[in-house]
Amino acid sequence: MLHESLLLILGLLFAVFLLVMLAQKLHISYPIFLVLGGLGLSFVPGLPRIAIAPDLIFLIFLPPLLYEAAWTTSWNDFWRWRRAIGLLAFGLVAFTSGIVAYVARAVIPGFTLGLGFLLGGIISPPDAVAATSVLRGVKVPRRVTAILEGESLINDASSLIVFRFALLAVSSGVFVWQEAATSFVVVSGMGLVVGILVACGFFLLHRYLPTTPSINTVLTFMAPYVMYLLAEEFHFSGVLAVVSGGLLLSHLSHRVFDANTRLQANSVWASVSFVLNGLVFILIGLQLPIAVEGLGNYSLQQAITYGLLMSGLVIVIRLLWMYPAAFVPRYLSRKVRDSEPSPGWQGTLVLGWAGMRGVVSLASALSVPLMTNDGLQFPQRNLILFITFVVILVTLVLQGLTLPAIIRFTKLADRDNSMPLEEQEAGVRLHLRTAAVKHLQRQYAAETESNELIARLQQRMQTEINLTTRTLNSLEVNEAGRDALRQYHLVLLDVLNVEREALAHLRHHDSFDDEVLRQQEAQLDLDEAKVKHIER
């Protein structure tokens, strides 16, 4: 049994890699391709039935994925767009849950209002990985990606809280609005407190213990699980605990991590998050047979109809919410008009169309219990699971495939007058090199005069300052400067490749230790990664 499970996991990983490579070849967002690939695999005869345990998603997949998202989220952007993020993460989730609840009760036979809120809590939160992977292939303003990333960090928590209270109401048959509102505040607030306290504990571990890069990297993987499990143990929001703790540790990371730790941790986290996301999306597609089973009194055609209805409903609700949420505050508050450029109908439309559902919705649907507190079969469980599957499939495929076209059609422009990435990179480099040269002149004047190596270091940095200053001036004047910078990066990459080939030839000589060659190769890799990051 263990051998079979291991072979199955390895087979799924291999399928993920093949589908991701094919998606890149076809220029399609890989979450879409993975879900469709999993859906196709579910029809393969003889393939074992793969059922996802809800605890596997909530305990194994969700904490590290949320933590990684929080770690890479810009706190400055998050705080700058907090009003828009809050309106989407809390307001839209509540609005969607309420509309879905009443529509489901009116349209689906046997659906109560409690079941409707349960379904609304499940299908209300969009998935950030799907949206950002789609947007990665097109040029969009920073405001759009920042709001989507910030929304995804918070809306999972708000939707799971709605889901928890609706589940309690259906299971017990008792629901008191005042108690629910109070519990919402307590669960959310204490989740934030737990996350911050645990983050402070891990900060002290990183700061004052004689850790190594390997130990620090492992600790970063332990942190989200500790935050999530501790919060859930006291029945607080584990999601908000991971998000708040991740944001705090990310903000303080420069004070505790050295260069080796950052390089190692970033590489490990990039690989692990890719594998986790890939497995989750392909497993979503593989859930079709399980979603179809046990529909009971509902035919497959009826279930598909209800699924398509709810898919269209959540898409329309998000679009209807976006424009009042974007423009009413501007109409009511002069402060908002003065501090925030108008998003325009284009940016609002793109944000509205980027509401693709994913892993949290599926995990919530799967976690609906089989029995109520009275020992009776949980009502409409299989239909809820099937509707969730359809909503995920429709929003991922329909919105994911059409979002790039909508961005191109709207000719979405940056209304925030953000500095281009090339100018930002050159400006930061100029600031750092200027500070370094001033420090050399102030602290090492005598050493510079007597030590040729230190003198050359100062000369090299001063040369880079002059070059960067000219680059900035050319970038500000016209597009020709940007073309020159791109050409410089292409030549630099070509030179790095030549150095890499020369390094490979040195491996055949006994004069150089492998450790020295590996260090030089790592330096070439860093230089290449820096250039590619700028060009991305």
Solvent accessible surface area in square Angstrom, and as a share of the most:
residue,aa,sasa,rsa
1,M,182,0.81
2,L,142,0.71
3,H,144,0.64
4,E,116,0.52
5,S,43,0.28
6,L,97,0.48
7,L,123,0.61
8,L,53,0.26
9,I,85,0.43
10,L,94,0.47
11,G,41,0.40
12,L,17,0.08
13,L,35,0.17
14,F,128,0.53
15,A,20,0.16
16,V,0,0.00
17,F,76,0.32
18,L,87,0.43
19,L,31,0.15
20,V,8,0.05
21,M,111,0.49
22,L,85,0.42
23,A,0,0.00
24,Q,121,0.54
25,K,162,0.69
26,L,94,0.47
27,H,172,0.77
28,I,51,0.26
29,S,18,0.12
30,Y,36,0.14
31,P,0,0.00
32,I,2,0.01
33,F,32,0.13
34,L,0,0.00
35,V,0,0.00
36,L,71,0.35
37,G,15,0.15
38,G,0,0.00
39,L,32,0.16
40,G,42,0.40
41,L,54,0.27
42,S,23,0.15
43,F,141,0.59
44,V,68,0.39
45,P,124,0.78
46,G,81,0.78
47,L,65,0.32
48,P,78,0.49
49,R,136,0.50
50,I,23,0.11
51,A,74,0.57
52,I,9,0.04
53,A,53,0.41
54,P,35,0.22
55,D,92,0.47
56,L,72,0.36
57,I,1,0.00
58,F,26,0.11
59,L,66,0.33
60,I,82,0.42
61,F,11,0.05
62,L,4,0.02
63,P,1,0.00
64,P,3,0.02
65,L,17,0.09
66,L,9,0.05
67,Y,3,0.01
68,E,45,0.20
69,A,31,0.24
70,A,0,0.00
71,W,60,0.21
72,T,92,0.54
73,T,14,0.08
74,S,38,0.25
75,W,104,0.36
76,N,119,0.61
77,D,26,0.14
78,F,25,0.11
79,W,137,0.48
80,R,115,0.42
81,W,7,0.02
82,R,118,0.43
83,R,69,0.25
84,A,24,0.19
85,I,3,0.02
86,G,26,0.25
87,L,56,0.28
88,L,6,0.03
89,A,0,0.00
90,F,83,0.34
91,G,23,0.23
92,L,7,0.03
93,V,3,0.02
94,A,61,0.47
95,F,81,0.34
96,T,2,0.01
97,S,1,0.01
98,G,17,0.16
99,I,60,0.31
100,V,0,0.00
101,A,0,0.00
102,Y,115,0.44
103,V,40,0.23
104,A,0,0.00
105,R,116,0.42
106,A,87,0.67
107,V,67,0.38
108,I,2,0.01
109,P,82,0.52
110,G,57,0.54
111,F,8,0.03
112,T,76,0.44
113,L,50,0.25
114,G,21,0.21
115,L,2,0.01
116,G,0,0.00
117,F,41,0.17
118,L,0,0.00
119,L,0,0.00
120,G,0,0.00
121,G,2,0.02
122,I,0,0.00
123,I,0,0.00
124,S,3,0.02
125,P,3,0.02
126,P,11,0.07
127,D,13,0.07
128,A,21,0.16
129,V,42,0.24
130,A,1,0.00
131,A,2,0.02
132,T,25,0.15
133,S,14,0.09
134,V,7,0.04
135,L,5,0.02
136,R,168,0.61
137,G,72,0.69
138,V,33,0.19
139,K,189,0.80
140,V,26,0.15
141,P,14,0.09
142,R,102,0.37
143,R,21,0.08
144,V,3,0.02
145,T,21,0.12
146,A,4,0.03
147,I,6,0.03
148,L,7,0.03
149,E,42,0.19
150,G,0,0.00
151,E,3,0.01
152,S,10,0.07
153,L,1,0.00
154,I,18,0.09
155,N,0,0.00
156,D,11,0.06
157,A,1,0.01
158,S,3,0.02
159,S,1,0.00
160,L,27,0.14
161,I,3,0.02
162,V,31,0.18
163,F,16,0.07
164,R,77,0.28
165,F,28,0.12
166,A,7,0.05
167,L,36,0.18
168,L,101,0.50
169,A,15,0.12
170,V,27,0.16
171,S,13,0.08
172,S,49,0.31
173,G,66,0.64
174,V,98,0.56
175,F,78,0.33
176,V,62,0.36
177,W,163,0.57
178,Q,135,0.60
179,E,112,0.50
180,A,14,0.11
181,A,61,0.47
182,T,85,0.50
183,S,38,0.25
184,F,63,0.26
185,V,101,0.58
186,V,70,0.40
187,V,13,0.07
188,S,15,0.10
189,G,29,0.28
190,M,73,0.33
191,G,0,0.00
192,L,74,0.37
193,V,63,0.36
194,V,14,0.08
195,G,0,0.00
196,I,78,0.40
197,L,115,0.57
198,V,15,0.09
199,A,0,0.00
200,C,56,0.34
201,G,32,0.31
202,F,14,0.06
203,F,24,0.10
204,L,94,0.47
205,L,66,0.33
206,H,10,0.05
207,R,100,0.36
208,Y,150,0.57
209,L,95,0.47
210,P,129,0.81
211,T,35,0.20
212,T,65,0.38
213,P,38,0.24
214,S,59,0.38
215,I,83,0.42
216,N,9,0.04
217,T,6,0.04
218,V,85,0.49
219,L,21,0.10
220,T,6,0.04
221,F,37,0.15
222,M,89,0.40
223,A,1,0.00
224,P,0,0.00
225,Y,65,0.25
226,V,57,0.33
227,M,0,0.00
228,Y,12,0.05
229,L,94,0.47
230,L,74,0.37
231,A,0,0.00
232,E,55,0.25
233,E,125,0.56
234,F,115,0.48
235,H,140,0.62
236,F,35,0.15
237,S,5,0.03
238,G,0,0.00
239,V,4,0.03
240,L,6,0.03
241,A,0,0.00
242,V,0,0.00
243,V,2,0.01
244,S,12,0.08
245,G,0,0.00
246,G,0,0.00
247,L,18,0.09
248,L,47,0.23
249,L,8,0.04
250,S,28,0.18
251,H,103,0.46
252,L,31,0.15
253,S,19,0.12
254,H,128,0.57
255,R,127,0.46
256,V,25,0.15
257,F,14,0.06
258,D,79,0.41
259,A,59,0.46
260,N,97,0.50
261,T,0,0.00
262,R,98,0.36
263,L,81,0.41
264,Q,65,0.29
265,A,8,0.07
266,N,88,0.45
267,S,72,0.47
268,V,55,0.32
269,W,26,0.09
270,A,62,0.48
271,S,68,0.44
272,V,50,0.28
273,S,11,0.07
274,F,66,0.28
275,V,44,0.25
276,L,24,0.12
277,N,14,0.07
278,G,0,0.00
279,L,23,0.12
280,V,2,0.01
281,F,1,0.01
282,I,0,0.00
283,L,13,0.06
284,I,1,0.00
285,G,0,0.00
286,L,6,0.03
287,Q,1,0.00
288,L,27,0.14
289,P,28,0.18
290,I,31,0.16
291,A,0,0.00
292,V,53,0.31
293,E,91,0.41
294,G,51,0.49
295,L,18,0.09
296,G,69,0.66
297,N,154,0.79
298,Y,32,0.12
299,S,56,0.36
300,L,86,0.43
301,Q,145,0.64
302,Q,78,0.35
303,A,0,0.00
304,I,71,0.36
305,T,74,0.43
306,Y,21,0.08
307,G,0,0.00
308,L,96,0.48
309,L,70,0.35
310,M,0,0.00
311,S,1,0.01
312,G,32,0.31
313,L,33,0.16
314,V,1,0.00
315,I,15,0.08
316,V,74,0.43
317,I,6,0.03
318,R,3,0.01
319,L,42,0.21
320,L,118,0.59
321,W,52,0.18
322,M,8,0.03
323,Y,72,0.27
324,P,68,0.43
325,A,16,0.13
326,A,19,0.15
327,F,70,0.29
328,V,71,0.41
329,P,25,0.16
330,R,37,0.13
331,Y,178,0.68
332,L,133,0.66
333,S,35,0.22
334,R,175,0.64
335,K,163,0.69
336,V,20,0.12
337,R,106,0.39
338,D,108,0.56
339,S,72,0.47
340,E,26,0.12
341,P,45,0.28
342,S,35,0.23
343,P,18,0.12
344,G,6,0.06
345,W,123,0.43
346,Q,33,0.15
347,G,5,0.05
348,T,1,0.01
349,L,41,0.20
350,V,0,0.00
351,L,10,0.05
352,G,0,0.00
353,W,38,0.13
354,A,1,0.00
355,G,0,0.00
356,M,0,0.00
357,R,4,0.01
358,G,1,0.01
359,V,11,0.06
360,V,11,0.06
361,S,1,0.00
362,L,1,0.00
363,A,0,0.00
364,S,1,0.01
365,A,1,0.01
366,L,12,0.06
367,S,31,0.20
368,V,2,0.01
369,P,49,0.31
370,L,119,0.59
371,M,109,0.49
372,T,20,0.12
373,N,107,0.55
374,D,114,0.59
375,G,52,0.50
376,L,121,0.60
377,Q,134,0.60
378,F,4,0.01
379,P,54,0.34
380,Q,40,0.18
381,R,39,0.14
382,N,37,0.19
383,L,3,0.01
384,I,0,0.00
385,L,3,0.01
386,F,4,0.02
387,I,0,0.00
388,T,0,0.00
389,F,4,0.02
390,V,13,0.08
391,V,0,0.00
392,I,1,0.00
393,L,37,0.18
394,V,32,0.19
395,T,0,0.00
396,L,0,0.00
397,V,34,0.20
398,L,83,0.41
399,Q,1,0.01
400,G,2,0.02
401,L,84,0.42
402,T,47,0.27
403,L,0,0.00
404,P,29,0.18
405,A,50,0.38
406,I,34,0.17
407,I,8,0.04
408,R,155,0.56
409,F,155,0.64
410,T,6,0.04
411,K,168,0.71
412,L,25,0.12
413,A,66,0.51
414,D,57,0.29
415,R,107,0.39
416,D,20,0.10
417,N,137,0.70
418,S,48,0.31
419,M,102,0.45
420,P,51,0.32
421,L,113,0.56
422,E,32,0.14
423,E,19,0.08
424,Q,74,0.33
425,E,49,0.22
426,A,0,0.00
427,G,26,0.25
428,V,87,0.50
429,R,52,0.19
430,L,43,0.21
431,H,131,0.59
432,L,96,0.48
433,R,64,0.23
434,T,43,0.25
435,A,54,0.42
436,A,29,0.22
437,V,7,0.04
438,K,115,0.49
439,H,80,0.36
440,L,18,0.09
441,Q,94,0.42
442,R,158,0.58
443,Q,102,0.45
444,Y,87,0.33
445,A,58,0.45
446,A,74,0.58
447,E,72,0.32
448,T,24,0.14
449,E,155,0.70
450,S,98,0.63
451,N,61,0.31
452,E,109,0.49
453,L,135,0.67
454,I,41,0.21
455,A,33,0.25
456,R,142,0.52
457,L,59,0.30
458,Q,36,0.16
459,Q,123,0.55
460,R,143,0.52
461,M,33,0.15
462,Q,69,0.30
463,T,80,0.46
464,E,40,0.18
465,I,20,0.10
466,N,68,0.35
467,L,84,0.42
468,T,3,0.02
469,T,54,0.31
470,R,148,0.54
471,T,19,0.11
472,L,26,0.13
473,N,80,0.41
474,S,39,0.25
475,L,2,0.01
476,E,120,0.54
477,V,112,0.65
478,N,75,0.38
479,E,88,0.40
480,A,62,0.48
481,G,5,0.05
482,R,42,0.16
483,D,75,0.39
484,A,57,0.44
485,L,16,0.08
486,R,86,0.32
487,Q,120,0.53
488,Y,109,0.41
489,H,8,0.04
490,L,119,0.59
491,V,85,0.49
492,L,50,0.25
493,L,31,0.15
494,D,88,0.45
495,V,69,0.40
496,L,8,0.04
497,N,70,0.36
498,V,88,0.51
499,E,80,0.36
500,R,61,0.22
501,E,111,0.50
502,A,53,0.41
503,L,15,0.07
504,A,48,0.37
505,H,121,0.54
506,L,61,0.31
507,R,100,0.36
508,H,156,0.70
509,H,102,0.46
510,D,148,0.77
511,S,97,0.62
512,F,93,0.39
513,D,100,0.52
514,D,83,0.43
515,E,91,0.41
516,V,69,0.40
517,L,4,0.02
518,R,129,0.47
519,Q,105,0.47
520,Q,97,0.43
521,E,56,0.25
522,A,49,0.38
523,Q,90,0.40
524,L,18,0.09
525,D,67,0.35
526,L,72,0.36
527,D,42,0.22
528,E,34,0.15
529,A,59,0.46
530,K,111,0.47
531,V,3,0.02
532,K,106,0.45
533,H,110,0.49
534,I,19,0.10
535,E,70,0.31
536,R,187,0.68
